[in-house]
Structure formats: structure tokens, C-alpha cells
Amino acid sequence: MTKPATSDPTRPTSEKNTQKSVRKTKKKRSVSARKHTGDSFFVAQLASRARRDKVAAPTSFAQLKATLLKDYLDEAQIVEVERAFNYAKAAHKGQYRRTGHPYITHPLAVAQILASMRMDHQSLMAAILHDVIEDTGVAKQTLGSEFGQDVAELVDGVSKLSKIFKTRAEAQAENFQKMALAMARDIRVIMVKMADRLHNMRTIGVMGRDQRKRIARETLDFYAPIANRLGIHHMKVELEELGFQALYPLRADRISRAVAAAKGNRKVLMDEVRRSISRSLMQEGISASVVAREKHVYSIYRKMKAQHKSFEEIMDVFGFRVVVSQADECYRALGIIHNLYKPMAGRFKDYIAIPKANGYQSLHTTLFSMHGIPIEVQIRTKHMDAVAENGIAGHWLYKTSNEADFDSSQQRAREWVRDLLELQQRAGNPLEFIESLKIDLFPDEVYVFTPSGDIMELPRGASPVDFAYAVHTDIGNRCTGARVDGNLAPLSTQLQSGQYVEIVTSPGAKPKAEWLTFVVTGKARSGIRHALKSQQQSEAVELGGKLLDRSLASSNKSIDNLDFRRLRRVFKEFGVRKLDELLAAIGNGDQMAYVVAQRLLAVDDPNYEAVSIEHDGPVHLHGGEGLVVKYARCCGPVPGDAIVGHMTPGKGFVVHIETCANMTEIRRRKPSEIIPARWSATTRAEFFTSLRIDLNRRKGIIAELATTLTDADANIENINVEERSAEVTSVVVTIGVRDRTHLARIMRRVRAIGATISIVRTSS
């Protein structure tokens, strides 16, 4: 059963290989120390700490049983856990960790982490057995017959998650999708995996530099945010601290020392504030625990970096936590503290009335204490404090009279997992899923109200489109407008907490690509992309049909005249299985219509002779064809211009003005790829073109120009100003117009401005 050493810190190795590994590690460390002298001392400290017994092997089964298991498991359950321990110990016999300890110490440490959160006995059994399938050759079926199917499924789920992040980016993303599926089946899978990662982070110091940094980055990017999303605060904090120390050991050490020094300097003042709060609450008959909140090293570092503040500015705010017995006492305590110290305007948040998505509840307020020192105070009940520290694990930690609240916490976790699955199904590829997941893991919440009065939580910067998709994907797809606090508002409006939002929908509405420039939620992004892909596919099929019919018309044929049952071998030549796929390839520009037409006609009629593309009729454009017809930015064609088209792979049919300079090269190299086009008698879209306007410089001339364009019903998309000389300003403006007549009227109005020197159409 002995396995060779591998690069994974969780994998076991034999004692002999461990000694070789230690020698190699020492050799690498000496080279690394010469290359990275700034970090070498702190890296050595990490390695030394990882090898300590209380870190690498913090408990024995006897200690675990005596200190934790007997407190909340019955005798039969303890017997089952012990049976799993004996089985794993035998399976891992002869295997050692890089710390030099027997491998069984790791699963036992994982079980201890979960036992401290009072997880059920099946979770503890899965923790102890979590590496048995992968490292000892024991089959899932064997575990199922020995310990039951539930335990076997948990172990199998955790084993599959072990492969996450070990390969290239797309494969990593695919593995993370497996994580979402495993969580959906049983939320305990992620709890075991999180505890596994936590103990591995405690012993990460024995790893090589590159592997240590990779694992630390994964922890900060995904595992710590997931712990936060599930509300497990203590685990999130420790993962962040350990990840920061492993990734930036020098920075972590310096901030830690600065925090220790600052704590000593502030001790007297903090004690005075704490006693003052406690005394005031006691005088009003409220029994409360008042403790100073520790500022965590990684949190300080992140704030310094994000807010561009010095260490002294971050540490200048003191933090206190007030824990009371009942929810109504939270509000009474808030009033007492506000009477004691002056509250800071705009710095109060009520997460009791409006809990966070992970179930967190507390009152937050910032005040000016004695000597004008700002303090942050959190007020919550004991139950809220347990949920804040343990999140969904609180369901197992304190099964009290508040069972409904803990069930609600569980439900929120499951809803988040279901959202992950929806993101996964709608994502075009695994990397898109990871992008959406990262957005979801780092929210800074705003709370808005639906028309029925329900509260909706969204990330900061969310728009009405994000709100619409949060309500339901169909609402988002059919969204045409929004009312915020009863007033019509642009769909790109950034919502604020407390606003009422109502979505206006239309049965025929479709999502727009420009929504992707302002939506912030993963659900909205994936929903829009999914709808756009479906929309583009149908539009590509329609355009491809038009182009193919146009080419077939050269031989007085149409798609309807061809017997495609006899032409299926032609599909294989073009790499498609059916007609719609072939038409979509033509519409997207991946196949040329005349090439497909000539091949189809040649197979259908052995006597067919190829006909030149120039004899075909033009493509008719209405302006509302959608995503597969694009109007070139280089020349900005508008209805009334003489136009031609060019099929571009991946972009579809791109329309240019006939005299566009960019068409010259295409005419020279591939004249057959230029497709005649003409406008329909009626158009139904807005078309963008660019004007270059030279103006005499004077105060307010740009504002006057913008007003003139707006009055002429031109939609200004972009405006660039260039000072050509002390007297002349050159402006390039991109405007939306209906047709050439509308454009001419706009240009006449601009010429009427007294300061206008010249105006011409130009490239944007």
C-alpha cells in the first residue's frame, strides 16, 4: 500500500521516501534562500511550525473522543467513528506526510476540525476516510458495504474534489464545476473538503516555493471566499491568514509585528472603552459580553491595498463586539451605546432585519468615542454570534429552540449551490463559469425591494438588469425598462440600498449585448450570454439561408428545390450534421455561401457548371437583422449609402460603404467574397457614423455643439476633442442616425453654428 512521494502536500509517502524528500527539500531550500533572501527566514519559520506536533498531529483518537466526541455524540455513533479510524489507520499503514508524521494524523486532524464544529458522525467518518479511496486502492463499493452508502458518497465526493486546480486553467474550471455538483448532492462534502484544506494550510510550510504559492493563491481566491459565502467566519479568517503568510511571508510578518506593537499602545484606551460600554449596559439591566475585536493581518493588508491607506489609518479604528441574550436587547443596546458615544452619520447597518445571504445577522455602527477616537461596534445575540462564526455548520453546532433559524441557514446554502448549478448550465465554457463564480464570491451587498415588498440582495454596483435576472431568468430576458422608486430609470442605473425596483417586460424583447458592459452578477452575465448565443444561432441560420438562396439563384435553384437526403455526404465535407448547422456556418462567416452552393449543385447535378458570384442578386438589409449582421465602424454606413457586404469568420455579414478604403484590399485579393447589398425600402434601426468637425475655439463651443446634435435628434455615442492649434478645435463625434437624409439635416444644423469651419464624414 505504500505510495511514492508526489507533489501534493496531502498525499502520503513511505518513511524512506520521506527522508529523501526532506534531503531534497533542504537542498532546494538552500538554493531558494540564495535566490529569495528576503523571504528565506520566514519560510524557514513556516516549515518549522508545520513540523510541530501540535500543528501536524494535534490530536489522537483517544484525545478526540474524550475532549469533543463525548460532548455531543451518543455511544453508538462514537463506536462507528472509531471503527472508521481503525480502518483508515490500517489502510494508511506505512505512509507518512512530508512533515515526517504518520499519514493518519492528517485525516484525524481534519476530523478534529469538524468535531469542534459539532458536525454529525457521518461527516467525521468521511473526514477520517477521505483519502482512503485515492491513496490506498480501497474501492467506493467496499466503503459502502463497510460503512454505509452515505459515508461512501461523502468520501467519493471529497476524493473527486482533490483534483481541483492541479491542471491548466480550463481543466481547473471543469473540476470546480464538479465541486458544485458534489455540494448539490450533499453540502457536507464541502465541509469536509474545507477542513481538509485548512489542515493542509497549517502544514504548508514543508512545501516547495512554487507549490506553496500556488496552493496559497487557490486558498485566497476560492476556499476562503467559499467559507465566507457559507458563513463560516472563523475558518475564513484562518484560511486568509495562513494563505497570506504562505504567499507573502515577509509582508505578513511585518504587519503582524506592527499590529502587536499597536495593540500594546492602545490597550489602556481599549480597556477603558470596553468597561464604559459594559457599565452602561449593566446599568440598564442588559447582561452582555463586550470584547475587543481583533484586526486580522490579511484584512489589514487588503484594506491598505484597496483603500490606499497607511497602516496607522487602518489601525486608528477600534473594534468591539457586544453579545446579548435576546434580539430586542440588540436594539436597546444600540440606543444605550448611541447615548454614550456620538454615532457617525451614514455608518449604521441593520443586518438583523435584513440578514446577509449567508445568514449573518448583526447591528453595525461606528461612533466617536473618548478623545474622538472612532470605534466600530457589532451587536448581536449569542445565537447570531454562533451563526456568524460557524455559518451553515451552526446547524450541527447548536441544535436549540432556534431550529427554524438554522434550517433557514441551511436553505440559504442550498440556494447558493443551486445558483452555482444554474450558472454552470448556462455558462458557455468552464472559464466563463469561473468568472461568474468569482463575481458571486466577492459581493459587497445592497438591499432593494421588489414591488411586493420582498427584500433582494445584490452586489454593489448592480443594475435593474441584475435585479431582473435575480428575480427570474425569463424576467431578465424579456426586460425592456425599469422603474426605481416609481420613476423610469435607465437599465444601467446603479441601484442603492432601500430602493423599490419594478421591471417592465415585453413578450418579444431580447437581451442586448451592451448589457454585458454594466451587469455585475454572475447570474445576469450567464443569462445574457446564453440568450445571445441562442439568438445569434437563429439569426445566423436565417441569414445563411438568404445567402445560400442568393447563390443558388444563379442556377435557378433554391434551398427548397434541393433533396438534402441525397446531399448528406456534403454536410460531412463541411463538418456539419444537418442543414441548420450548415446555414449557421454560412451566416457566421465560417463558410462562403457561393462555395457551399456550387458544391451542393455539383452533387445534385453532375452536368452543373460553376457560375460567377457577380451574377447573384444583392442581399436586402432592414437594419434589424441582429447579431449576425454588423455595420462596419470604419465607414459607418447608413441607409441611403451605396453598400456592399463581406463575410468575416466569427462575425457574420459585415456591411461597408462601397467606397470604403478597407474594401480595396479585399477587392484586390478576394473579389468573389464581396457580396452586393442594398437597403430595404423601410429600415427600423439606429445606425452609427462618425463626423469630423473643425471649430473656432471659444468658451462653451463643445457644449453648444452637443446641444445642437441633441436638438437634431442625434444620439451621441462618443466624442473626442483635439486642440489642433490655439485657434482651432477638432472634434470627432460618433452619432446614431436613422438614414442619410437625417444625417444631412444634422450636418446642416452643425454648419449653421457660427464657429464651424468644416464638417465631413470620417472613420470612427
Order of alpha helices (4+ residues) and beta strands (2+ residues): alpha-alpha-alpha-alpha-alpha-alpha-alpha-alpha-alpha-alpha-alpha-alpha-alpha-alpha-alpha-alpha-beta-alpha-alpha-beta-alpha-beta-beta-beta-beta-alpha-alpha-alpha-alpha-beta-beta-alpha-alpha-beta-beta-beta-alpha-alpha-alpha-alpha-beta-beta-beta-beta-alpha-beta-beta-alpha-beta-beta-alpha-beta
